Amino acid sequence: MPKPNYSFEKRQREIAKKKQQDEKAAKKAAAREANKPATRSDNDDDRAPPSGER
């Protein structure tokens, strides 16, 4: 009977745990982006030019 490879099993559990954490973080980030209020971009044309320009 072959000897169990505990290192392989442990690494597989670590990979599964890391994948689950990444999925959770991505889900949280998506929820954060969905709740983020819409803001105007910095390159709007209706901004006043700086006072030092002629």
N, CA, C and O atoms as a GROMACS GRO file, in nm:
protein
  216
    1MET      N    1   0.085  -0.118   0.000
    1MET     CA    2   0.000   0.000   0.000
    1MET      C    3   0.090   0.125   0.000
    1MET      O    4   0.183   0.134   0.079
    2PRO      N    5   0.060   0.223  -0.092
    2PRO     CA    6   0.145   0.343  -0.098
    2PRO      C    7   0.123   0.436   0.022
    2PRO      O    8   0.016   0.442   0.081
    3LYS      N    9   0.228   0.505   0.053
    3LYS     CA   10   0.225   0.598   0.165
    3LYS      C   11   0.149   0.725   0.122
    3LYS      O   12   0.171   0.774   0.012
    4PRO      N   13   0.059   0.778   0.206
    4PRO     CA   14  -0.016   0.900   0.169
    4PRO      C   15   0.077   1.021   0.155
    4PRO      O   16   0.172   1.038   0.232
    5ASN      N   17   0.049   1.103   0.057
    5ASN     CA   18   0.128   1.222   0.033
    5ASN      C   19   0.057   1.341   0.101
    5ASN      O   20  -0.023   1.411   0.039
    6TYR      N   21   0.089   1.362   0.227
    6TYR     CA   22   0.022   1.467   0.304
    6TYR      C   23   0.057   1.606   0.254
    6TYR      O   24  -0.026   1.697   0.262
    7SER      N   25   0.176   1.625   0.202
    7SER     CA   26   0.215   1.756   0.150
    7SER      C   27   0.128   1.796   0.032
    7SER      O   28   0.087   1.912   0.022
    8PHE      N   29   0.100   1.702  -0.056
    8PHE     CA   30   0.015   1.730  -0.171
    8PHE      C   31  -0.126   1.767  -0.126
    8PHE      O   32  -0.184   1.864  -0.176
    9GLU      N   33  -0.180   1.690  -0.032
    9GLU     CA   34  -0.315   1.716   0.018
    9GLU      C   35  -0.323   1.854   0.084
    9GLU      O   36  -0.420   1.927   0.066
   10LYS      N   37  -0.220   1.887   0.162
   10LYS     CA   38  -0.218   2.016   0.229
   10LYS      C   39  -0.214   2.130   0.127
   10LYS      O   40  -0.284   2.230   0.141
   11ARG      N   41  -0.130   2.114   0.025
   11ARG     CA   42  -0.119   2.217  -0.078
   11ARG      C   43  -0.251   2.235  -0.152
   11ARG      O   44  -0.289   2.347  -0.186
   12GLN      N   45  -0.321   2.125  -0.178
   12GLN     CA   46  -0.450   2.134  -0.246
   12GLN      C   47  -0.552   2.208  -0.160
   12GLN      O   48  -0.631   2.287  -0.212
   13ARG      N   49  -0.551   2.183  -0.028
   13ARG     CA   50  -0.640   2.256   0.063
   13ARG      C   51  -0.606   2.404   0.064
   13ARG      O   52  -0.696   2.489   0.063
   14GLU      N   53  -0.476   2.438   0.065
   14GLU     CA   54  -0.433   2.578   0.064
   14GLU      C   55  -0.477   2.648  -0.064
   14GLU      O   56  -0.521   2.763  -0.060
   15ILE      N   57  -0.465   2.579  -0.177
   15ILE     CA   58  -0.507   2.637  -0.305
   15ILE      C   59  -0.657   2.662  -0.305
   15ILE      O   60  -0.702   2.768  -0.351
   16ALA      N   61  -0.735   2.567  -0.254
   16ALA     CA   62  -0.880   2.582  -0.249
   16ALA      C   63  -0.919   2.699  -0.157
   16ALA      O   64  -1.009   2.776  -0.189
   17LYS      N   65  -0.850   2.711  -0.045
   17LYS     CA   66  -0.878   2.821   0.050
   17LYS      C   67  -0.845   2.956  -0.014
   17LYS      O   68  -0.922   3.051  -0.001
   18LYS      N   69  -0.731   2.964  -0.082
   18LYS     CA   70  -0.690   3.088  -0.148
   18LYS      C   71  -0.790   3.127  -0.257
   18LYS      O   72  -0.825   3.244  -0.271
   19LYS      N   73  -0.837   3.029  -0.334
   19LYS     CA   74  -0.935   3.055  -0.439
   19LYS      C   75  -1.064   3.109  -0.380
   19LYS      O   76  -1.124   3.202  -0.434
   20GLN      N   77  -1.108   3.051  -0.268
   20GLN     CA   78  -1.229   3.094  -0.202
   20GLN      C   79  -1.214   3.238  -0.150
   20GLN      O   80  -1.307   3.318  -0.161
   21GLN      N   81  -1.097   3.270  -0.094
   21GLN     CA   82  -1.073   3.405  -0.044
   21GLN      C   83  -1.071   3.506  -0.159
   21GLN      O   84  -1.125   3.617  -0.145
   22ASP      N   85  -1.011   3.469  -0.272
   22ASP     CA   86  -1.006   3.558  -0.388
   22ASP      C   87  -1.147   3.585  -0.442
   22ASP      O   88  -1.179   3.698  -0.479
   23GLU      N   89  -1.229   3.481  -0.447
   23GLU     CA   90  -1.366   3.498  -0.494
   23GLU      C   91  -1.445   3.590  -0.401
   23GLU      O   92  -1.522   3.674  -0.448
   24LYS      N   93  -1.425   3.574  -0.272
   24LYS     CA   94  -1.494   3.658  -0.174
   24LYS      C   95  -1.449   3.804  -0.188
   24LYS      O   96  -1.532   3.895  -0.182
   25ALA      N   97  -1.319   3.825  -0.206
   25ALA     CA   98  -1.267   3.961  -0.222
   25ALA      C   99  -1.320   4.024  -0.350
   25ALA      O  100  -1.354   4.143  -0.351
   26ALA      N  101  -1.329   3.947  -0.458
   26ALA     CA  102  -1.382   3.999  -0.584
   26ALA      C  103  -1.529   4.036  -0.570
   26ALA      O  104  -1.574   4.136  -0.624
   27LYS      N  105  -1.603   3.954  -0.497
   27LYS     CA  106  -1.745   3.980  -0.475
   27LYS      C  107  -1.763   4.108  -0.393
   27LYS      O  108  -1.850   4.190  -0.423
   28LYS      N  109  -1.680   4.125  -0.290
   28LYS     CA  110  -1.687   4.246  -0.208
   28LYS      C  111  -1.652   4.370  -0.291
   28LYS      O  112  -1.716   4.474  -0.278
   29ALA      N  113  -1.549   4.359  -0.376
   29ALA     CA  114  -1.508   4.472  -0.459
   29ALA      C  115  -1.617   4.509  -0.557
   29ALA      O  116  -1.641   4.628  -0.581
   30ALA      N  117  -1.684   4.410  -0.614
   30ALA     CA  118  -1.793   4.438  -0.707
   30ALA      C  119  -1.910   4.507  -0.636
   30ALA      O  120  -1.972   4.597  -0.692
   31ALA      N  121  -1.939   4.464  -0.514
   31ALA     CA  122  -2.046   4.527  -0.437
   31ALA      C  123  -2.009   4.670  -0.401
   31ALA      O  124  -2.094   4.759  -0.404
   32ARG      N  125  -1.881   4.692  -0.369
   32ARG     CA  126  -1.834   4.827  -0.336
   32ARG      C  127  -1.848   4.919  -0.456
   32ARG      O  128  -1.892   5.034  -0.442
   33GLU      N  129  -1.812   4.870  -0.574
   33GLU     CA  130  -1.821   4.949  -0.697
   33GLU      C  131  -1.967   4.980  -0.731
   33GLU      O  132  -1.997   5.089  -0.779
   34ALA      N  133  -2.056   4.885  -0.707
   34ALA     CA  134  -2.197   4.904  -0.737
   34ALA      C  135  -2.259   5.011  -0.646
   34ALA      O  136  -2.350   5.083  -0.688
   35ASN      N  137  -2.210   5.022  -0.524
   35ASN     CA  138  -2.264   5.119  -0.429
   35ASN      C  139  -2.194   5.254  -0.436
   35ASN      O  140  -2.235   5.348  -0.368
   36LYS      N  141  -2.090   5.264  -0.518
   36LYS     CA  142  -2.014   5.388  -0.529
   36LYS      C  143  -2.098   5.493  -0.604
   36LYS      O  144  -2.150   5.463  -0.712
   37PRO      N  145  -2.112   5.615  -0.549
   37PRO     CA  146  -2.192   5.717  -0.618
   37PRO      C  147  -2.122   5.764  -0.746
   37PRO      O  148  -1.999   5.768  -0.753
   38ALA      N  149  -2.202   5.800  -0.844
   38ALA     CA  150  -2.147   5.848  -0.970
   38ALA      C  151  -2.085   5.986  -0.949
   38ALA      O  152  -2.147   6.073  -0.889
   39THR      N  153  -1.964   6.005  -0.998
   39THR     CA  154  -1.897   6.133  -0.985
   39THR      C  155  -1.861   6.184  -1.124
   39THR      O  156  -1.854   6.108  -1.220
   40ARG      N  157  -1.840   6.314  -1.132
   40ARG     CA  158  -1.801   6.373  -1.259
   40ARG      C  159  -1.654   6.347  -1.283
   40ARG      O  160  -1.576   6.337  -1.189
   41SER      N  161  -1.617   6.336  -1.408
   41SER     CA  162  -1.477   6.312  -1.440
   41SER      C  163  -1.398   6.443  -1.432
   41SER      O  164  -1.456   6.552  -1.436
   42ASP      N  165  -1.267   6.431  -1.419
   42ASP     CA  166  -1.181   6.547  -1.405
   42ASP      C  167  -1.164   6.625  -1.535
   42ASP      O  168  -1.119   6.739  -1.532
   43ASN      N  169  -1.199   6.568  -1.648
   43ASN     CA  170  -1.175   6.635  -1.776
   43ASN      C  171  -1.303   6.696  -1.833
   43ASN      O  172  -1.320   6.700  -1.955
   44ASP      N  173  -1.393   6.742  -1.748
   44ASP     CA  174  -1.515   6.807  -1.796
   44ASP      C  175  -1.478   6.939  -1.864
   44ASP      O  176  -1.387   7.008  -1.820
   45ASP      N  177  -1.550   6.973  -1.970
   45ASP     CA  178  -1.521   7.093  -2.047
   45ASP      C  179  -1.576   7.220  -1.982
   45ASP      O  180  -1.534   7.330  -2.020
   46ASP      N  181  -1.667   7.208  -1.886
   46ASP     CA  182  -1.730   7.328  -1.828
   46ASP      C  183  -1.652   7.383  -1.708
   46ASP      O  184  -1.703   7.469  -1.636
   47ARG      N  185  -1.532   7.336  -1.686
   47ARG     CA  186  -1.452   7.390  -1.576
   47ARG      C  187  -1.395   7.525  -1.618
   47ARG      O  188  -1.366   7.549  -1.735
   48ALA      N  189  -1.379   7.613  -1.520
   48ALA     CA  190  -1.321   7.744  -1.546
   48ALA      C  191  -1.170   7.731  -1.557
   48ALA      O  192  -1.110   7.653  -1.483
   49PRO      N  193  -1.106   7.804  -1.649
   49PRO     CA  194  -0.959   7.796  -1.660
   49PRO      C  195  -0.894   7.859  -1.537
   49PRO      O  196  -0.957   7.941  -1.470
   50PRO      N  197  -0.772   7.824  -1.506
   50PRO     CA  198  -0.703   7.884  -1.391
   50PRO      C  199  -0.694   8.035  -1.408
   50PRO      O  200  -0.690   8.085  -1.521
   51SER      N  201  -0.692   8.109  -1.299
   51SER     CA  202  -0.695   8.254  -1.303
   51SER      C  203  -0.568   8.315  -1.361
   51SER      O  204  -0.570   8.432  -1.400
   52GLY      N  205  -0.458   8.242  -1.367
   52GLY     CA  206  -0.332   8.294  -1.418
   52GLY      C  207  -0.322   8.295  -1.571
   52GLY      O  208  -0.229   8.354  -1.625
   53GLU      N  209  -0.414   8.232  -1.641
   53GLU     CA  210  -0.407   8.229  -1.788
   53GLU      C  211  -0.459   8.358  -1.850
   53GLU      O  212  -0.547   8.424  -1.793
   54ARG      N  213  -0.405   8.393  -1.965
   54ARG     CA  214  -0.451   8.514  -2.035
   54ARG      C  215  -0.519   8.478  -2.163
   54ARG      O  216  -0.565   8.567  -2.236
   0.00000   0.00000   0.00000
